[in-house]
Amino acid sequence: MNKGTAIVGFLLSFLAGVGLMWGIAQKTDVQMSAESTKSTAASAAGSPIPIASDDPSWGKADAPVTIVEVSDFECPFCGRVTPTVNRVKKEYGEDKVRVVWKNNPLPFHKSARPAADAAVTVKGLGGDFWKWNELAFNNQKDLTPENFEKWAVASGVDAQKFKAALDAKKFTAKVDKDMALANQIGARGTPHFLINGKPLSGAQPFEKFKEVIDEQLAAADALAKTGVSKGKLSFELTKKNFTAVAAAQQQQQQKPQQPQQPPPDDTTIWKLPVAEDDPIRGSSKALVTIVEFSDFQCPFCGRVEPTLKKVMEDYKDDVRLV
């Protein structure tokens, strides 16, 4: 064998060896990835807050912190907390935090259930749920069927397929399942968050989220040092935290209830000046003046209007409303 042939043979053997090692490495990586995914999926299925494949999810499945967001597209507080959730995503990233969406349209929000049905239809048809979510919260006062379809198209869904699936209620059972889960885990109001099973209710500021997330990241680091795999960290912490919260609530309920003393009557006389630019209904000579502090978007303010109307009808000139 001459020198040139030997060199060529050596190079071919070297390249073949590299190729073989690369193939083994790739196969090992695929197997490890599959095992990790399988482990994470199994964990999610056994969680006290189950996460399914049809749940809209942002972030990696093996992130050490899972935030389950129970929300309502018409709820003003849900809209108010959305920038905070976006900040959490930006500052922590998908490796550390996963956000999972659950629907809980409240009965006194008339557009909330239709919006939730439209959202799960977009997800079911393979559209960009988070794009639809963003459009809905940016246009919370315009939750109409026409906009639902327009936002679906903007989220990558064919208009005709969207309308047909929505009319047939093809995916809307998902909303019923979410609502049943919300009731089961005690998320009766919106927005309601469970951060690795720890509850955080209402439109809380970023600092409140940060406090719980940082605590859970530290707990995940400590748990990882005991040998728990990355894909199971959030699952194990969720089980622990959720069980602890449930036990504390049960213990509180079992405590003998002390008879509560009624609060003393408030006899304070408040000085409430009535100005010329205040809207007033009723006679200026009325014996009783009701001063109402209200909010046009508050559902409870809307609910009391028929009562006030009845008061004005029954008492006539004896009452004025400011």
C-alpha positions as CSV (number, residue, x, y, z in Angstrom):
1,M,0.0,0.0,0.0
2,N,1.5,3.4,-1.0
3,K,1.5,6.4,1.3
4,G,-1.4,8.2,-0.5
5,T,-3.7,5.2,-0.2
6,A,-3.0,4.9,3.5
7,I,-3.8,8.5,4.2
8,V,-7.1,8.3,2.3
9,G,-8.0,5.1,4.1
10,F,-7.2,6.7,7.5
11,L,-9.4,9.7,6.7
12,L,-12.3,7.6,5.6
13,S,-12.1,5.5,8.7
14,F,-11.9,8.6,10.9
15,L,-15.0,10.1,9.2
16,A,-16.9,6.9,9.5
17,G,-16.0,6.8,13.2
18,V,-17.2,10.4,13.7
19,G,-20.4,9.6,11.9
20,L,-21.0,6.6,14.0
21,M,-20.4,8.5,17.3
22,W,-22.7,11.4,16.1
23,G,-25.4,8.9,15.3
24,I,-25.2,7.3,18.7
25,A,-25.2,10.8,20.4
26,Q,-28.2,11.8,18.4
27,K,-30.1,8.6,19.3
28,T,-29.2,9.1,23.0
29,D,-30.4,12.7,22.9
30,V,-33.7,11.7,21.3
31,Q,-34.2,8.9,23.8
32,M,-33.4,11.2,26.7
33,S,-35.7,13.9,25.3
34,A,-38.5,11.3,24.9
35,E,-38.0,10.0,28.4
36,S,-38.1,13.6,29.8
37,T,-41.3,14.4,27.8
38,K,-42.9,11.1,28.9
39,S,-41.9,11.8,32.6
40,T,-43.3,15.3,32.4
41,A,-46.6,14.2,30.8
42,A,-47.0,11.4,33.4
43,S,-46.4,14.0,36.2
44,A,-49.0,16.4,34.7
45,A,-51.6,13.7,34.5
46,G,-51.3,12.9,38.2
47,S,-51.2,16.5,39.4
48,P,-53.9,17.9,41.8
49,I,-54.2,20.6,39.1
50,P,-54.2,18.5,36.0
51,I,-52.7,19.9,32.8
52,A,-53.9,18.4,29.5
53,S,-52.7,18.7,25.9
54,D,-55.6,20.9,25.0
55,D,-54.6,23.5,27.6
56,P,-53.1,26.6,26.1
57,S,-49.5,26.7,27.5
58,W,-46.6,29.1,27.2
59,G,-43.1,28.0,28.3
60,K,-41.4,24.6,28.5
61,A,-43.2,21.6,30.0
62,D,-40.2,20.9,32.3
63,A,-40.0,24.5,33.7
64,P,-39.6,24.3,37.5
65,V,-42.5,26.8,38.0
66,T,-46.0,26.3,36.6
67,I,-48.5,29.1,36.8
68,V,-52.0,28.0,36.2
69,E,-54.1,31.1,35.3
70,V,-57.9,30.8,35.7
71,S,-59.4,33.7,33.8
72,D,-62.4,35.3,32.1
73,F,-62.1,37.4,28.9
74,E,-64.7,40.0,30.1
75,C,-63.4,40.4,33.6
76,P,-61.8,43.9,33.9
77,F,-59.4,42.6,36.6
78,C,-58.2,39.8,34.2
79,G,-57.5,42.4,31.6
80,R,-55.7,44.5,34.2
81,V,-53.3,41.7,35.2
82,T,-52.4,40.7,31.7
83,P,-49.5,43.1,31.4
84,T,-48.2,41.7,34.7
85,V,-48.3,38.1,33.4
86,N,-46.5,39.3,30.2
87,R,-43.8,40.8,32.4
88,V,-43.4,37.5,34.2
89,K,-42.9,35.7,30.9
90,K,-40.4,38.3,29.8
91,E,-38.3,38.5,33.0
92,Y,-38.2,34.8,33.8
93,G,-38.3,33.2,30.4
94,E,-39.7,29.9,29.2
95,D,-37.0,27.8,30.8
96,K,-38.0,28.9,34.3
97,V,-41.8,29.5,34.1
98,R,-44.7,27.9,32.3
99,V,-48.1,29.6,32.1
100,V,-51.1,27.4,31.6
101,W,-54.6,28.9,30.8
102,K,-57.9,27.7,32.2
103,N,-61.3,29.2,31.4
104,N,-63.7,30.3,34.0
105,P,-66.3,32.6,32.4
106,L,-68.3,34.2,35.2
107,P,-72.1,34.0,34.8
108,F,-72.7,37.8,35.1
109,H,-70.4,38.5,32.2
110,K,-72.6,37.9,29.2
111,S,-69.8,37.9,26.6
112,A,-67.4,35.8,28.7
113,R,-68.7,32.3,27.7
114,P,-69.0,33.1,24.0
115,A,-65.4,34.5,24.1
116,A,-64.1,31.4,25.9
117,D,-65.9,29.1,23.3
118,A,-64.2,31.1,20.5
119,A,-60.8,30.9,22.2
120,V,-60.9,27.1,22.6
121,T,-62.1,26.8,19.0
122,V,-59.0,28.7,17.8
123,K,-56.8,26.4,19.9
124,G,-58.6,23.3,18.8
125,L,-58.1,24.3,15.1
126,G,-54.4,24.8,15.6
127,G,-54.4,28.6,15.7
128,D,-52.3,30.9,17.9
129,F,-54.3,31.0,21.1
130,W,-52.0,33.6,22.7
131,K,-52.5,35.9,19.7
132,W,-56.3,35.6,20.1
133,N,-55.9,36.1,23.8
134,E,-54.0,39.3,23.3
135,L,-56.5,40.7,20.8
136,A,-59.4,39.9,23.1
137,F,-57.9,41.6,26.1
138,N,-56.9,44.6,24.0
139,N,-60.5,45.0,22.8
140,Q,-62.3,43.9,25.9
141,K,-65.3,46.2,25.3
142,D,-65.8,44.7,21.8
143,L,-66.3,41.0,22.5
144,T,-68.6,40.3,19.6
145,P,-69.0,37.3,17.2
146,E,-67.8,39.4,14.3
147,N,-64.6,40.2,16.2
148,F,-64.1,36.6,17.4
149,E,-64.0,35.5,13.7
150,K,-61.7,38.4,12.8
151,W,-59.3,37.6,15.6
152,A,-59.4,33.9,14.7
153,V,-58.3,34.7,11.2
154,A,-55.5,37.0,12.6
155,S,-54.5,34.0,14.7
156,G,-54.0,31.7,11.7
157,V,-57.4,30.0,11.5
158,D,-59.6,29.7,8.3
159,A,-62.8,31.8,8.8
160,Q,-65.1,29.1,7.4
161,K,-63.6,26.3,9.5
162,F,-63.7,28.5,12.6
163,K,-67.4,29.4,12.1
164,A,-68.4,25.8,11.3
165,A,-66.5,24.4,14.4
166,L,-67.9,27.1,16.7
167,D,-71.5,26.6,15.5
168,A,-71.1,22.8,16.0
169,K,-69.6,23.4,19.5
170,K,-66.8,21.1,18.4
171,F,-64.4,22.2,21.2
172,T,-66.5,24.0,23.7
173,A,-66.7,21.0,26.1
174,K,-63.2,22.1,27.1
175,V,-64.7,25.3,28.7
176,D,-67.1,23.2,30.8
177,K,-64.2,21.0,31.9
178,D,-62.2,24.1,32.9
179,M,-65.2,25.5,34.9
180,A,-65.7,22.3,36.8
181,L,-62.0,22.2,37.7
182,A,-62.0,25.8,38.8
183,N,-64.8,25.0,41.2
184,Q,-63.0,21.9,42.4
185,I,-59.8,23.8,43.2
186,G,-61.6,26.8,44.8
187,A,-61.0,29.3,42.0
188,R,-64.4,30.8,42.0
189,G,-63.4,34.4,41.2
190,T,-61.2,35.7,38.4
191,P,-58.3,36.1,37.9
192,H,-57.0,33.3,40.1
193,F,-53.5,32.0,39.8
194,L,-51.9,28.8,41.2
195,I,-48.1,29.1,41.2
196,N,-46.9,25.5,41.7
197,G,-50.1,25.0,43.6
198,K,-49.9,28.2,45.7
199,P,-52.9,30.4,45.3
200,L,-52.7,34.1,44.3
201,S,-56.0,35.8,43.7
202,G,-56.9,39.0,41.9
203,A,-55.0,41.5,39.8
204,Q,-51.9,41.4,41.9
205,P,-48.8,43.6,41.2
206,F,-45.7,42.0,39.7
207,E,-43.9,42.1,43.1
208,K,-46.4,39.6,44.5
209,F,-45.8,37.2,41.6
210,K,-42.1,37.6,41.9
211,E,-42.2,36.8,45.6
212,V,-43.9,33.4,45.1
213,I,-42.0,32.6,41.9
214,D,-38.6,33.3,43.5
215,E,-39.5,31.2,46.5
216,Q,-40.6,28.3,44.2
217,L,-37.4,28.5,42.1
218,A,-35.3,28.2,45.2
219,A,-37.4,25.2,46.4
220,A,-37.0,23.6,42.9
221,D,-33.2,24.0,43.2
222,A,-33.2,22.4,46.6
223,L,-35.4,19.6,45.4
224,A,-33.2,19.0,42.3
225,K,-30.2,18.4,44.6
226,T,-32.0,15.5,46.2
227,G,-32.1,13.7,42.8
228,V,-35.5,14.7,41.5
229,S,-35.4,15.1,37.7
230,K,-36.1,18.5,36.1
231,G,-39.3,17.4,34.5
232,K,-40.8,16.4,37.9
233,L,-39.8,19.5,39.9
234,S,-43.0,21.5,39.3
235,F,-45.2,18.5,39.7
236,E,-43.7,17.5,43.1
237,L,-43.8,21.1,44.4
238,T,-47.4,21.5,43.2
239,K,-48.5,18.4,45.0
240,K,-46.8,19.5,48.2
241,N,-48.1,23.1,48.1
242,F,-51.6,22.3,47.0
243,T,-51.9,19.6,49.7
244,A,-50.6,21.9,52.4
245,V,-53.1,24.7,51.4
246,A,-56.0,22.2,51.3
247,A,-55.0,20.8,54.8
248,A,-54.8,24.3,56.3
249,Q,-58.2,25.2,54.9
250,Q,-59.7,22.0,56.2
251,Q,-58.2,22.6,59.7
252,Q,-59.5,26.1,59.7
253,Q,-63.0,24.8,58.9
254,Q,-62.8,22.2,61.7
255,K,-62.0,24.8,64.4
256,P,-65.0,25.5,66.6
257,Q,-66.6,28.7,65.5
258,Q,-66.6,31.5,68.0
259,P,-69.9,33.4,68.2
260,Q,-69.3,36.6,66.3
261,Q,-70.3,39.8,68.0
262,P,-72.1,42.1,65.6
263,P,-70.1,45.2,64.9
264,P,-71.2,48.4,66.6
265,D,-73.5,50.7,64.7
266,D,-71.6,53.4,62.9
267,T,-73.1,56.6,64.3
268,T,-70.6,58.9,62.4
269,I,-72.3,61.7,60.6
270,W,-70.2,62.2,57.4
271,K,-70.1,65.6,55.8
272,L,-70.7,65.0,52.1
273,P,-71.0,68.3,50.2
274,V,-73.3,68.3,47.2
275,A,-71.9,70.4,44.3
276,E,-73.7,72.1,41.5
277,D,-72.0,69.8,38.9
278,D,-73.2,66.6,40.7
279,P,-75.8,64.7,38.8
280,I,-79.0,64.8,41.0
281,R,-82.3,63.0,40.9
282,G,-85.1,64.1,43.1
283,S,-86.2,67.2,45.0
284,S,-83.7,69.6,46.6
285,K,-86.1,69.7,49.6
286,A,-86.1,65.9,50.1
287,L,-85.8,64.8,53.7
288,V,-83.2,62.1,52.8
289,T,-80.2,62.4,50.5
290,I,-78.5,59.3,49.1
291,V,-74.9,59.9,47.9
292,E,-73.9,57.0,45.5
293,F,-70.2,56.4,44.7
294,S,-70.2,54.2,41.6
295,D,-68.3,52.8,38.6
296,F,-69.8,52.2,35.1
297,Q,-67.9,48.9,34.5
298,C,-68.5,47.4,38.0
299,P,-71.1,44.6,37.7
300,F,-72.3,45.1,41.2
301,C,-73.0,48.8,40.5
302,G,-75.1,47.7,37.6
303,R,-76.9,45.2,39.8
304,V,-78.0,47.8,42.3
305,E,-79.6,50.2,39.8
306,P,-83.1,48.5,39.8
307,T,-83.1,48.8,43.6
308,L,-82.3,52.5,43.5
309,K,-85.0,53.0,40.9
310,K,-87.5,51.3,43.1
311,V,-86.5,53.5,46.1
312,M,-87.0,56.7,44.0
313,E,-90.4,55.4,42.8
314,D,-91.6,54.4,46.3
315,Y,-90.4,57.5,48.2
316,K,-90.9,60.1,45.5
317,D,-90.1,63.6,46.8
318,D,-88.9,62.4,50.2
319,V,-85.6,61.1,48.7
320,R,-83.0,62.6,46.3
321,L,-80.1,60.7,44.8
322,V,-76.7,62.3,44.2
